[in-house]
């Protein structure tokens, strides 16, 4: 039996999700609801086997290896595992320049 992790959403990730849903809702409120459920369910599933996500390639290229992602096309759920917690950090549209967004967010934290 696998260990259970606590899944914690950052304010940034919550804002990212809110922005995605608001954008999708402009065209289709029903689709926005479906997207919301899909992203929340997939991220919440990280309570088991959070290592299954791949290391974020754009960060790996810079030697940053502690961030992982789940793909929910076209979005990427970026998270970090720490102890028995999984921190959902960002929800990004993969059609954007992910490297610039992530590096800016990470350097703004310092």
Secondary structure, DSSP 8 states (H G I E B T S, - for coil): -----EEEE-HHHHHHHHHHHHHHHHH-HHHHHHHHHHHHHHHHGGGS-GGGSEE-HHHHTTT--SEEEEEETTEEEEEEEETTEEEEEEEEETTS-HHHHHHHHHHHT-
